[in-house]
């Protein structure tokens, strides 16, 4: 298992659903926040990664 959190953006499964900015932590916990656009979700994950001291892979 990775020792670093994973920062993931999930696309909506259908129209009317939000993009999800998800953080999966090594301890098994996860957080998800909904956003209207993929760009907003990605920016949120980038900010979270930076604040936690991690870079973001593309």
FIMARBA-386346 format. One record per residue: residue number from 0; residue in one letter; x negated, y negated, z negated of N, C-alpha, C, CB in turn. Coordinates in nm, 2 decimals, decimal comma. Each point is the difference from the previous one (the first is absolute). Last residue first. Glycine has a CB too. Layout:
 num residu n_east n_north   n_up ca_east ca_north  ca_up c_east c_north   c_up cb_east cb_north  cb_up
 NUM      A      X       Y      Z       X        Y      Z      X       Y      Z       X        Y      Z
...
//
This chain:
 num residu n_east n_north   n_up ca_east ca_north  ca_up c_east c_north   c_up cb_east cb_north  cb_up
  57      X  -0,02   -1,42   1,30    0,10    -0,02   0,11   0,00    0,12   0,09   -0,03    -0,24  -0,01
  56      X  -0,10    0,12  -0,55   -0,04     0,06   0,13   0,11   -0,02   0,10   -0,14     0,17  -0,12
  55      X  -0,02   -0,46  -0,33    0,11     0,06   0,07  -0,05    0,06   0,13    0,17    -0,16  -0,11
  54      X  -0,40    0,06  -0,41    0,01    -0,05   0,14   0,12    0,07   0,06   -0,24    -0,05   0,02
  53      X   0,18   -0,05  -0,56   -0,02     0,09   0,11   0,02   -0,06   0,13    0,08     0,18  -0,14
  52      X  -0,01   -0,36  -0,33   -0,14     0,02   0,04  -0,03    0,10   0,11   -0,04    -0,06  -0,23
  51      X   0,46   -0,13   0,04   -0,04     0,12  -0,08  -0,15    0,03   0,03    0,23     0,09   0,01
  50      X   0,00   -0,45   0,21    0,01    -0,03  -0,14  -0,05    0,12  -0,09    0,19    -0,15   0,05
  49      X  -0,17    0,20   0,42   -0,10    -0,10  -0,03   0,00   -0,02  -0,15    0,02    -0,11   0,22
  48      X   0,31    0,38  -0,05   -0,13     0,07   0,01  -0,11   -0,09  -0,04    0,09     0,14   0,18
  47      X   0,35   -0,32  -0,15   -0,01     0,09  -0,11  -0,14    0,07   0,00    0,25     0,04   0,00
  46      X  -0,15   -0,32   0,36   -0,02    -0,08  -0,12  -0,01    0,09  -0,12    0,13    -0,18   0,10
  45      X  -0,04    0,39   0,30   -0,13    -0,06   0,01  -0,03   -0,08  -0,13    0,01    -0,01   0,25
  44      X   0,42    0,19  -0,19   -0,09     0,10  -0,03  -0,15   -0,05   0,00    0,16     0,17   0,10
  43      X   0,18   -0,47   0,04    0,02     0,04  -0,15  -0,10    0,10  -0,04    0,24    -0,06   0,02
  42      X  -0,22   -0,04   0,44   -0,06    -0,11  -0,08   0,01    0,02  -0,15    0,05    -0,16   0,19
  41      X   0,17    0,46   0,10   -0,14     0,02   0,01  -0,07   -0,11  -0,08    0,03     0,10   0,23
  40      X   0,43   -0,13  -0,20   -0,03     0,12  -0,08  -0,15    0,02   0,00    0,22     0,10   0,05
  39      X  -0,05   -0,44   0,23    0,02    -0,04  -0,14  -0,04    0,12  -0,09    0,19    -0,16   0,06
  38      X  -0,19    0,24   0,40   -0,10    -0,10  -0,03   0,00   -0,04  -0,15    0,01    -0,08   0,23
  37      X   0,33    0,35  -0,04   -0,12     0,08  -0,02  -0,12   -0,09  -0,05    0,08     0,17   0,18
  36      X   0,43   -0,33  -0,28   -0,09     0,02   0,11  -0,12    0,09  -0,04    0,08    -0,22   0,10
  35      X   0,27    0,11  -0,41    0,08    -0,01   0,13  -0,09    0,04   0,12    0,14    -0,18  -0,11
  34      X  -0,21    0,39  -0,40   -0,02    -0,12   0,08   0,07    0,00   0,13   -0,22    -0,02  -0,11
  33      X   0,16    0,30  -0,42    0,06    -0,02   0,13  -0,03   -0,14   0,06    0,18     0,16  -0,07
  32      X  -0,46    0,18  -0,29    0,07    -0,13   0,01   0,06   -0,01   0,14   -0,15    -0,11  -0,17
  31      X  -0,08    0,50  -0,20    0,05    -0,04   0,13   0,08   -0,13  -0,01    0,01     0,25   0,07
  30      X  -0,38    0,12  -0,36    0,09    -0,12   0,00   0,03   -0,03   0,15   -0,10    -0,09  -0,22
  29      X  -0,10    0,54  -0,10    0,02    -0,08   0,12   0,09   -0,12  -0,02   -0,03     0,21   0,13
  28      X  -0,31    0,21  -0,40    0,11    -0,10   0,00   0,01   -0,07   0,14   -0,03    -0,03  -0,25
  27      X  -0,31    0,36   0,11    0,13     0,06   0,04   0,11   -0,10   0,01   -0,08     0,21  -0,09
  26      X  -0,40   -0,28  -0,01    0,07     0,07  -0,11   0,13    0,06   0,03   -0,12    -0,16  -0,15
  25      X  -0,15   -0,10   0,46   -0,06     0,13  -0,02   0,07    0,08  -0,12   -0,21    -0,09   0,09
  24      X   0,49   -0,27   0,20   -0,11    -0,01  -0,09  -0,05    0,15  -0,03    0,08    -0,22  -0,10
  23      X   0,21   -0,07   0,50   -0,01     0,13  -0,06  -0,13    0,00  -0,09    0,13     0,12   0,19
  22      X   0,21   -0,50   0,05   -0,13     0,02  -0,06   0,01    0,13  -0,07   -0,05    -0,25  -0,02
  21      X   0,34   -0,03   0,44   -0,01     0,10  -0,11  -0,14    0,01  -0,05    0,19     0,13   0,10
  20      X   0,20   -0,43   0,20   -0,14    -0,01  -0,04  -0,02    0,09  -0,12   -0,03    -0,24   0,09
  19      X   0,42    0,24   0,31   -0,04     0,02  -0,14  -0,15   -0,01  -0,01    0,20     0,15  -0,04
  18      X   0,24   -0,33   0,37   -0,13     0,06   0,00  -0,04    0,01  -0,15   -0,07    -0,10   0,23
  17      X   0,60    0,12  -0,13   -0,12    -0,09   0,00  -0,13    0,08   0,02    0,12    -0,15  -0,16
  16      X   0,40    0,23   0,37   -0,09     0,04  -0,12  -0,12   -0,09   0,01    0,09     0,24   0,00
  15      X   0,24   -0,26   0,34    0,06    -0,04  -0,12  -0,07    0,03  -0,13    0,21     0,03   0,12
  14      X  -0,28    0,26   0,33    0,03    -0,14  -0,01   0,07   -0,03  -0,13    0,02    -0,02   0,25
  13      X  -0,33    0,44  -0,27    0,11    -0,04   0,09   0,02   -0,15  -0,02    0,11     0,23  -0,01
  12      X  -0,46   -0,02  -0,22    0,04     0,12   0,08   0,11   -0,03   0,10   -0,06     0,14  -0,20
  11      X  -0,35   -0,48   0,04    0,14     0,04  -0,04   0,04    0,12   0,08    0,06    -0,23  -0,05
  10      X  -0,58    0,16  -0,07    0,10    -0,06   0,09   0,14    0,05  -0,04   -0,17    -0,01   0,19
   9      X  -0,28   -0,04  -0,51    0,09     0,09   0,07   0,10   -0,07   0,08   -0,02     0,16  -0,18
   8      X  -0,49   -0,24  -0,04    0,12    -0,07   0,04   0,08    0,11   0,08   -0,11    -0,23   0,01
   7      X  -0,31    0,25  -0,41    0,07     0,05   0,12   0,12   -0,09   0,03   -0,08     0,24  -0,05
   6      X  -0,39   -0,14  -0,27    0,09    -0,11   0,03   0,06    0,03   0,14   -0,13    -0,17  -0,14
   5      X  -0,13    0,46  -0,29    0,03    -0,01   0,14   0,10   -0,11   0,02   -0,05     0,24   0,04
   4      X  -0,35   -0,15  -0,44    0,14    -0,01   0,04   0,02   -0,01   0,15    0,05    -0,11  -0,22
   3      X  -0,47    0,37  -0,01    0,04    -0,14   0,03   0,15    0,01   0,04   -0,23    -0,07   0,08
   2      X  -0,04    0,45  -0,17   -0,01    -0,08  -0,13   0,05   -0,14   0,03   -0,19     0,14  -0,08
   1      X   0,33    0,35   0,33   -0,07    -0,13   0,01   0,00   -0,07  -0,13    0,05    -0,02   0,24
   0      X  -0,01    0,56  -0,19    0,08    -0,12   0,00  -0,09   -0,12   0,00    0,19     0,12  -0,12
//
